[in-house]
Amino acid sequence: MTPEQKRKAVEAALMPFLQGQTLAQALVLWDEKYAHKPTFALQHYLRELCSDIELAHMRSRMLQALVTAFSSLQDKRQEHSIAPATTATKIAANKNHSSPELQMFMALVEQLINSAKGDNATRVRLYVLENVEKMALPPNDRRALQSWLNQIEPLTGTTPTIHLMQQVINLAYVGLCEYLGPIKADQLLQQSVSAVQRAYPLLKVQSLL
């Protein structure tokens, strides 16, 4: 994606939330500090943009809009490539580049995050992203996790340890506790584990907990 495409995506995503001078200032901040950074820097941008108490309550919805806008750009770029892959082909390719355990891990984290639904799911995703940033990880592993959690691309090119997988899953669970309460979080954890176990009957989901 070119800087111009990214800027247009940012503007389109923020227009439902910001108008006039406020939107102009948001775009200036993007141009000056974030335009040439990787896409997973979106949470840094929003953290700074929403430091104003008047914008803080919209942060999760803004993140959702930005991620959707950037994902749409990514999809369009792939559609115009010489040999576009179908969804089924992409899924098969992803599976070929990751172990069944890694696939199960990705499925469980996404299941946990999405089980919160709506704005809460975005808040949980942001919670996991922000805490992954604080973890002591090799730069490549951190970038891969951030890009995957930002829903930009699957988690490939890295092989997380069981301990790291457990840490990320725990972050998703703690995020659920934070926004939905521990009782609801426990229910969603049990439901998510059961759903993923059915999808991966030859593996043990409990090994990731």
N, C-alpha and C positions, 0 to 999 in steps of 0.2 A: 504494500500500500504506500502510495506517495504521501508526503506531508500535506499536500492539498486535499487529497481524499480523506485523510484522517481529520483535517480541520473541518471539512464539510460534515463529516459524520458526527463530530463533537457538537457542532452548531445545531444540527438537526435533532440530536438526542437531548440537548439542553433546552431547546426552545419551549417545550411544554412547561418547564419549571422556571425559566428565567426570561426576562424581557428587558428591552431597552439598554440602559447603561450597565445594568448588572450582567446581562448576557455579554455585552461588549467587553467588560472587564474580565469575565471568565475566559473569553477567547484570547485576550491579551496574555493572561496567565498561561494558557495552553501554549501559545506561540513562543513565549519567552523561555519557558522552563520544561515543557513536556512534549513538544511536537516531534522531536527527534529521538525520544526515548522509546524503549520497547513497549508493546501494547500492555503488558502486565503492570506498567507503572500507572495505570488508570486509578488504582486505589490511592496512590500518593497524590495525584492531582485532585481527587475528590476530597481527600483529607484536608488539603490546604484550602480548596475552594469553599468547603463547608465548615471552616473554622468559625465563621460567623454563625452565631446562635440562630439567626433567622433562617439559615439554610440547612442546619444540621438535621432537622427532621425529614428532609427530602433526600438525604444522602443515599440510602439504600435504593430508592426508586431511580435516582440518577445513575447509579452504578448499573442497574438492570438495563436502563435505556442505552447507556454507552456500550455495554457488552453486546447488546442486541445489534446496535448500529455497526460495530466493528465486525461482528460475526457475519452480518449481512454483506459487508464489503468483502470479507474473506471468501464467502460463498460465491459472490459474483466473479471474483478473480479466478476461482477454480472453474467456473462455468465457461469462461472465455479462454481457458487454456487449450492447448492443441489436442490433448487427449483427456477430456474431463472424465472423472470417475463417477460411477453411480454410487448411491448411498451404500448399496450392498457391497460394492467393490471396495469402498473406503473402509467399511467395517471389517471385511475380510483382510485387507491390507494391515489394518491396525492390529488385528489378532495375530497375524503372522509376525509382527514385530514386538510382541509382548507375551510374556508367559501367562498361563492360565491363572496363576496366583495374582499377577499384576492386574489382569482383567477383572478378577473377582474384587480386588482392592478398589479399583476405580468404580466398579459397579456399586459397591457398598457405600463409598463416600458420597457418590451422586445420589444414591437412594436416600441416605440420611439427610443430606442438604435439602433435596427436593421434597422430602416428606413434610417439611415445615410449611411449604406452600406460600405462594404469593410473595409479598414484601418480606415476610419472615424468612423465607428461603434465601432471599438476596442478602438479608442481614446475617444469616448464618454463614453464607459463602464469604461475605466480607470479613466476618470474624475469623474464619479459618485462614483466609489470605493474609490478614494482618499478623496473625500469630506465626504462620509459616515464615514470614519475613524475619521474625525475631529468632528463629531457630539457628543453631550453629550447623550450617550445611555447606558443602562445596557449592560454589556459584552456579555450576551447571545444573546441579540437582534442584537448587532453589528456583532457578529460571524455569526449569521444566515443570515443576509443581505449580508455580504461579501461572504459567501459560495455560496449563490444563485446568486449574481451578477457575481461571478467567474465561473458560470455555472457548479458548482460541484454537487449541489443538489437543489431541490425545496425549497421554503421558508416555512418550516414547523416547528412546535415546538415553534412558537412565534406568537403573535397576535399584529401586529403594530397598533397604533392608527391612526385615520384618519389624524391627523396632521403630523405624521411621514410619512405616505404614500404620502401626499401632498408634503412634503419636498423632498422625493426621486424622485418623478415625476418632481418637479421643477428643481432638479439637472440634470436630463436627458434633460430637455428642455434647460437649460442654457448651457449644453455641446453641444447641437445641435447649439445653437447660436454662441458658441465659435468657432466651426469648420466649420459651413456651413453658418453662417450669420443669422440675425434675420428674414429676409423675408422668407428664405427657412425653417427655424426652425418653423415659424408660419404655413407654409403650411403643414409640416410633422406632426405637432401637431394636426391640424384639421383632416388630413387624418387618423392618428392613433386613435384619439378619435372616429371618425366615424366607423372605422373598429372594434374596441373593443365594441362599442355600439351595432353593429349588432350581435356580438358574445354573448352579454349579454343583450338581449332585455328587461328583467324584472328588470334590475338595471339601475341606472343613473350614467354614467361615469363622468358627470359634478360634481358630489359630491366629486370627488377626485382632482379636480382642484382648 
